[in-house]
Amino acid sequence: MAIHITPAYRFFFLFFFSVFLSSKGFTGPVASLLIPDSLFKGDVPTITCTPPSGLTETGQSFQSTTLNWTFEFGSLYTIQLKSGPEGGWTDVQTNYFGSSYTLYPLTFGQTYSWRLKRTCTDGSSSDWSPVRTFTLSCFVPSVTLEFINNGSTFIRSAAQDDLAVTYTYRWRLAGTEAWNYRSNVNTRDYNETPLVKNGLYEWQVRSECPDGSSSAYCEIKTSPVQCPQVSGLQEVYVTPTSAVVSWIAYYDIYFLLWRKKGNTKWYSRKEYTFHSGRFIANQIGGLEAGTEYEWCVQLRCPDGAISTSKIRTFVTQCTTQLNDNLNNAQVYATSALVNWTNAGKYTSTIPAKTYFQIRYRSASDSTWHESEKLADGNAYYLITGLVSNQQYEWQVRQYCSPSIYTDYSSGKYFITRCSEVSDMRTFFIKATSAYLQWFLSGSENTVIQWRETGSDNWQSASADNSYELKGLNANTEYEWRIRYHCDREKYSSSIKFKTQKEVICPKVNSASSSIIDSTSVRLSWSLSNSADITTYQVRWRQVGTSEWSYSPPTTQMSYTVTGLNFNLKYEWDLVYICEGVTSVYSPQYDRIFPQINCPYSAIYEYSIGSKAITLQITGSWLSKNVDNELQVRVSGAVSWSSIKGITIGGFNSVTGLMPNTVYQFRCRAYCSDQFSVIRSFTTLTPCDINEPNETITEAIPLSGTSVETSVLCLDQSLDKDWFKWEYKGISYYILVTPITRYGTGPYKLNLSISNEILTVKTAPATDTYADSTDTFLQIYAADGKTLLAENDDFDQYYSEVTLYLAKPFSTVRPGRWSDPVIWSTFRVPAAIDPVLIRHPVKLPAATTGKASRISYDAGGSLQLESGAKLKITP
């Protein structure tokens, strides 16, 4: 047996819930609330955490390989590896998020085994995947660079650069059969001459591994013999008067060109290079500071062709001249504000960023302390953390770039002031104590002195900037002062205060307690005088036991005790702090909690059907805070069946009953052995000859574009009629449930389609039941879970719902085309469906995606994997 809130009651649930929200000021639509579908669709299916699948290895090199698997959304993975058949398993990664992982470094020729397990979104773990085994063998090189020189040299490069691997190259003119070979090449770059001018060449490369094995050749690459483009241009280093630039050189001779931006004349210089395929750096000198320049590189090939790179720009650094006009703006006991004249000048209208940095030290210390680089334009700095009455030296320098800066300026000196005392205050004056506070401009400790006014003897103590005087005499005048650090004979002015009269602590005036819920009691109290009380603490225990439970200190005059048990007596008392003294616990003989008794409950009929009964269970105000149990049995049987998790004050449906049978029910709270009065109810005789069709697996099949069913009926509020309709290869499920708790009279279901609009109606089969066949209609997608359309009207004798079948599919998350969870309709698109892609989507390898048309939203993309096809059928 199971308890469900059926679709028929969704209307009542939303109606009463909307009334509740309106009373609280909520005016939004109830349909926008996130109400779990599990409340209206029966039992929630159990999610099983299955082991990972789709395990493969790709991208092998001499010391690495990449592991791949099918990624499950929201999962985390644990990867284990072992070497050889006798090795033990080792965790490579735990809680890993992704669908691939590269192992490195590995041993060439070694056999490895690996496996996975995943942690699902509910926190559960799967079993280990099947074990995969691979051996690190000789790999096919993947080419990352290809280039052919005009008539003299060709260069090829493999991605791997393993010192233990050599390569074999072969090449030929396109259209010829014979290959030219070059073996035992121990670098990944290689040159060969001569080549045929303007010829088209094919070439391949393979790996020769240390164990004597060879890989297969890589795929054939084709390149023409032509004057190549100059590439890899970059600015390496720029100063106020020069710039170092570089490019990738394949020829021996290049021409470097540069000019000031806006000029028409180029300056040119021939450059000789000796390292083919490497970055070559060259310096351009004699430049103006703070000026923008253009530059490029030109290659003149043997046949007279010229290849010119793209034009790049750079700005030279600024020229700086720091003025030594340094100034000590403000000097304090532990800090100093210094500034200087910003004399950095730019020689053009394009300024470069200018920064400053200072350093400082004590005159008696050789160690400099450097500041951070100051923001552009800031020509001041506050030095902090200094010692009072000390001499300091400071200097400043200017940065023209992150790596170019001037020398430090000449030094400037200042002496910090003596610490000064100010803002002396007296707080929290009581009968025997007072709290003193002052501000000290320095960081050193000071000496505080105090005495009774008129006395000759001072008492002393060391302190930073505050001190609490204790042991004073009540109702007495005192004075206190601070001695200066720099001058031990100098004192601040005296501050006077008078202690209060002695206070008598109050007594407990009254105390009370009240039940809050099934496990909590609120305790309250009052005192004859609570002005000097700072904190309270409550303790409680079960009557007859010795161990107390204690509350944390509180400043409130009430406390809520939680975690209490039913049908038990508790006692309590409290302490309080008055003038720093903790009171004794008050007598507990008159401090007894009100006993929390286990609540009662009762059963009432709501609706009765042939296979289910809906009951309304009521109870006391505490019933909703405790666990309750409903028991049921066939009348005359001995044993009872228990149903847990029932709702007090709501509707509880008991399903799976037999028609025309007397059942007995009783209920109780788990805190009590006392059950409610037994109630007996008789289930009805079924009125529908088409039963069973109450589950989606028992759905009545329908087909065609115009359908009328035989006579049906719903005998009570929990009855359901399911139908399955096929149209253009797509399945739709139709669910009919009664609007009222009394079921329906005989009815027929009519289905028709026009212009791709599906219309579903229910109407009375005879005039006799014209007022009792109003139903609730829902149309679901092929998964039986995704709701496509529904009605919520009260039309007295018929109901109707429509669905536009040509509604475009759209993605709701990134993923694979073949995965229904990424689609808004929870199924894979068919040939008739228009598709809107809003997210990155992959069409799996060797599969065909179908649609009537495809459109893309911002952020949407479709990637076809190897062998995948997309078929559009307008």
Disulfide bonds with the S-S distance in Angstrom:
Cys49-Cys120 1.86
Cys138-Cys209 2.04
Cys227-Cys301 1.92
Cys418-Cys486 2.37
Cys505-Cys578 2.01
Cys598-Cys671 1.77
Cys687-Cys713 1.84
